[in-house]
Amino acid sequence: MQQFYRGEIANKIVEEMRIQEGLITKADLVNYDARLESPLELQVCNDFIIKGPRAPSILPLLLAAVKTLCEKYQNMNNLDQNEAYFDDILKTQNILGDYLLDIGDPHFDFETNELQESLMQGNLSQILLERLNSLENQKDSTQKTDQLNLASEFLNVVDLEGNIVSYSASLTNKRGSLKRSKQYGFFWNNAMSAFNSNGGKDIINTIQGKKRPRTSLMPMMLVNRRTHVKDQELL
């Protein structure tokens, strides 16, 4: 670790970056530090708690969706046979698109802090629930308003047992020119495409020194409060 940030490897990284007209300097590596944060925690159905990363991960939005659906269907059984339940999953995904532009690095953007606080207080899930109920009479549950499509593809899969997998990809978005380190094998700028560099409405996710870009990565733990830590299930 010391070699990478302050030693011989750091010197080689800086030299290779200079040759490729990059912007990283030795000072950037020497002054790099990691930020440790407590996870977001949200109690969901029954005795389960979901734990995961804070913004700039979009997990706060996912947790709001989970809480909303749990509250709406908490007294219902056989959800795997309930078409309205799956319909609401799709509607909730569409509604969350309105809030994507509010997710950024909370150390730079006050709006993101407000959104996370709204989630923890239950306000955001209440808003989602009200919007879901207002869409009850719409014939086309997948109809969307004019939104910025930040993910190019959505895929929802439901198996015979009612298990749901939601997948999104941005493979058709512009990724820029990726440059690989010839000596170390990793990409120099693979994370930069996660920032917004085209201006427009996505101001929160613009490039700025030490800012972390919005990300769809959201490793989670589903914790049963009645079990020990060793029994936690990693999703």
C-alpha positions as CSV (number, residue, x, y, z in Angstrom):
1,M,0.0,0.0,0.0
2,Q,2.8,2.4,0.9
3,Q,4.6,1.6,-2.4
4,F,1.4,2.3,-4.4
5,Y,0.6,5.7,-2.9
6,R,4.1,7.0,-1.8
7,G,6.8,4.6,-3.0
8,E,8.3,3.4,-6.3
9,I,4.9,2.3,-7.8
10,A,3.6,5.8,-7.2
11,N,6.5,7.2,-9.1
12,K,5.9,4.9,-12.1
13,I,2.2,5.6,-12.0
14,V,2.8,9.4,-12.2
15,E,5.3,9.0,-15.0
16,E,3.0,6.8,-17.0
17,M,0.2,9.3,-16.4
18,R,2.4,12.2,-17.6
19,I,3.3,10.4,-20.8
20,Q,-0.4,9.8,-21.5
21,E,-1.2,13.5,-20.7
22,G,-3.1,12.6,-17.6
23,L,-3.8,14.8,-14.6
24,I,-2.7,12.6,-11.6
25,T,0.3,14.0,-9.7
26,K,2.4,12.5,-6.9
27,A,0.7,14.9,-4.5
28,D,-2.7,13.3,-5.4
29,L,-1.4,9.9,-4.4
30,V,0.5,11.0,-1.3
31,N,-2.6,13.0,0.0
32,Y,-5.1,10.3,-0.8
33,D,-7.2,9.1,2.1
34,A,-10.1,6.8,2.5
35,R,-13.4,7.8,4.1
36,L,-15.1,5.3,6.4
37,E,-18.8,5.7,7.0
38,S,-21.4,3.8,8.9
39,P,-23.9,2.0,6.6
40,L,-27.5,3.0,6.0
41,E,-29.9,0.9,8.0
42,L,-33.5,0.4,7.2
43,Q,-35.9,-2.0,9.0
44,V,-38.1,-3.8,6.5
45,C,-40.6,-6.6,6.7
46,N,-40.8,-8.5,10.0
47,D,-37.4,-8.9,11.7
48,F,-35.1,-8.0,8.8
49,I,-32.8,-5.0,8.4
50,I,-31.1,-4.0,5.2
51,K,-27.6,-2.4,5.6
52,G,-25.7,-0.9,2.7
53,P,-23.6,2.1,1.5
54,R,-24.7,5.7,1.7
55,A,-24.7,8.1,-1.3
56,P,-23.3,8.5,-3.8
57,S,-24.6,5.0,-4.2
58,I,-28.2,5.0,-5.3
59,L,-29.1,2.5,-2.5
60,P,-31.1,5.2,-0.5
61,L,-33.6,5.2,-3.4
62,L,-33.8,1.4,-3.5
63,L,-34.3,1.3,0.3
64,A,-37.1,3.9,-0.1
65,A,-38.7,1.6,-2.7
66,V,-38.4,-1.5,-0.5
67,K,-39.9,0.3,2.5
68,T,-42.8,1.6,0.3
69,L,-43.7,-1.8,-1.0
70,C,-43.4,-3.5,2.4
71,E,-45.8,-0.9,3.9
72,K,-48.3,-1.3,1.1
73,Y,-48.3,-5.1,1.1
74,Q,-47.5,-5.9,4.7
75,N,-50.8,-7.6,5.4
76,M,-51.1,-9.5,2.1
77,N,-50.2,-13.1,1.3
78,N,-49.3,-14.9,-2.0
79,L,-47.6,-11.9,-3.5
80,D,-46.1,-14.1,-6.2
81,Q,-49.6,-14.4,-7.6
82,N,-50.5,-10.7,-7.1
83,E,-50.3,-8.8,-10.4
84,A,-50.7,-5.5,-8.7
85,Y,-47.6,-6.2,-6.6
86,F,-45.4,-6.6,-9.7
87,D,-47.1,-3.7,-11.3
88,D,-46.2,-1.5,-8.4
89,I,-42.6,-2.6,-8.6
90,L,-42.4,-1.3,-12.1
91,K,-44.2,1.9,-11.2
92,T,-41.9,2.5,-8.2
93,Q,-38.8,2.1,-10.5
94,N,-40.3,4.7,-12.8
95,I,-41.0,7.1,-10.0
96,L,-37.5,6.8,-8.6
97,G,-36.2,8.2,-11.8
98,D,-37.4,11.6,-10.7
99,Y,-35.0,11.4,-7.7
100,L,-31.8,10.1,-9.4
101,L,-30.5,13.6,-10.1
102,D,-30.6,14.3,-6.4
103,I,-28.1,11.6,-5.6
104,G,-24.4,12.7,-5.5
105,D,-21.6,12.9,-3.0
106,P,-23.2,14.1,0.2
107,H,-19.9,15.8,1.3
108,F,-20.4,18.2,-1.6
109,D,-24.2,18.3,-2.2
110,F,-26.7,19.3,0.5
111,E,-29.6,17.9,-1.6
112,T,-28.2,14.4,-1.2
113,N,-28.0,14.8,2.6
114,E,-31.7,15.9,2.6
115,L,-32.7,12.9,0.6
116,Q,-31.0,10.5,2.9
117,E,-32.5,12.2,5.9
118,S,-35.9,12.0,4.3
119,L,-35.4,8.3,3.8
120,M,-34.5,7.6,7.4
121,Q,-37.4,9.6,8.7
122,G,-39.8,7.8,6.4
123,N,-40.8,10.9,4.4
124,L,-39.5,9.7,1.1
125,S,-41.3,6.3,1.3
126,Q,-44.5,8.1,2.2
127,I,-44.2,10.3,-0.8
128,L,-43.6,7.2,-3.0
129,L,-46.6,5.5,-1.5
130,E,-48.8,8.5,-2.3
131,R,-47.6,8.7,-5.8
132,L,-48.2,4.9,-6.3
133,N,-51.7,5.3,-5.0
134,S,-52.3,8.2,-7.4
135,L,-51.3,5.9,-10.3
136,E,-53.8,3.2,-9.4
137,N,-56.2,4.0,-12.2
138,Q,-53.6,4.4,-15.0
139,K,-54.1,1.7,-17.6
140,D,-50.4,1.7,-18.6
141,S,-48.4,1.1,-15.5
142,T,-45.1,1.5,-17.3
143,Q,-45.9,4.9,-18.8
144,K,-43.2,7.4,-17.9
145,T,-43.1,11.1,-17.8
146,D,-40.3,13.0,-19.6
147,Q,-37.3,11.9,-17.5
148,L,-33.6,11.8,-18.1
149,N,-32.7,8.1,-18.9
150,L,-29.6,7.6,-16.8
151,A,-29.6,3.8,-17.4
152,S,-30.0,2.6,-21.0
153,E,-31.5,-0.8,-20.3
154,F,-33.8,-2.3,-17.7
155,L,-34.6,-6.0,-17.2
156,N,-36.9,-7.4,-14.6
157,V,-37.1,-11.2,-14.2
158,V,-39.6,-13.1,-12.0
159,D,-39.2,-16.9,-11.6
160,L,-41.8,-19.5,-10.7
161,E,-41.2,-19.1,-7.0
162,G,-41.8,-15.3,-7.1
163,N,-38.1,-14.3,-6.8
164,I,-37.3,-11.1,-8.5
165,V,-34.1,-9.8,-10.1
166,S,-33.9,-6.3,-11.4
167,Y,-31.0,-5.5,-13.7
168,S,-30.0,-2.2,-15.2
169,A,-27.1,-1.4,-17.5
170,S,-25.6,1.6,-19.2
171,L,-23.6,-0.2,-21.8
172,T,-25.0,1.9,-24.6
173,N,-24.1,5.2,-22.9
174,K,-21.0,7.1,-24.0
175,R,-18.1,5.8,-22.0
176,G,-15.3,8.1,-23.3
177,S,-11.8,6.9,-24.3
178,L,-10.7,4.2,-21.8
179,K,-6.9,4.0,-21.3
180,R,-5.3,0.9,-19.8
181,S,-2.1,1.0,-17.9
182,K,0.4,-1.1,-19.9
183,Q,2.5,-1.9,-16.8
184,Y,-0.3,-2.6,-14.2
185,G,-3.3,-3.6,-16.3
186,F,-6.0,-1.4,-14.8
187,F,-7.9,1.4,-16.5
188,W,-6.9,4.9,-15.6
189,N,-10.3,6.6,-16.3
190,N,-13.0,3.9,-16.1
191,A,-14.8,5.7,-13.2
192,M,-14.9,9.1,-14.9
193,S,-17.7,8.1,-17.2
194,A,-19.9,7.9,-14.1
195,F,-19.7,11.7,-13.8
196,N,-21.8,14.0,-15.8
197,S,-19.6,16.1,-18.1
198,N,-22.2,17.4,-20.6
199,G,-23.8,20.1,-18.5
200,G,-27.6,20.1,-18.5
201,K,-29.7,19.3,-15.5
202,D,-27.4,16.8,-13.8
203,I,-25.4,19.5,-11.9
204,I,-25.0,17.4,-8.7
205,N,-22.9,14.8,-10.5
206,T,-20.5,17.1,-12.3
207,I,-16.7,16.5,-12.0
208,Q,-15.0,18.1,-9.0
209,G,-11.8,17.4,-7.1
210,K,-12.2,14.6,-4.5
211,K,-15.9,14.2,-5.4
212,R,-17.2,10.6,-5.7
213,P,-19.5,10.0,-8.7
214,R,-23.0,8.7,-8.5
215,T,-22.9,4.9,-8.7
216,S,-25.4,2.0,-9.1
217,L,-23.1,-0.2,-7.0
218,M,-24.9,-1.1,-3.8
219,P,-23.6,-4.1,-1.9
220,M,-26.2,-5.0,0.8
221,M,-26.6,-7.2,3.8
222,L,-30.0,-8.5,4.8
223,V,-29.8,-9.0,8.6
224,N,-32.2,-11.0,10.7
225,R,-32.2,-9.3,14.1
226,R,-32.9,-12.6,15.8
227,T,-29.7,-14.3,14.6
228,H,-26.1,-13.7,15.2
229,V,-23.7,-11.8,12.9
230,K,-22.3,-15.1,11.6
231,D,-25.7,-15.9,10.2
232,Q,-26.1,-12.8,8.2
233,E,-26.8,-13.3,4.6
234,L,-24.7,-11.3,2.2
235,L,-26.7,-10.3,-0.9
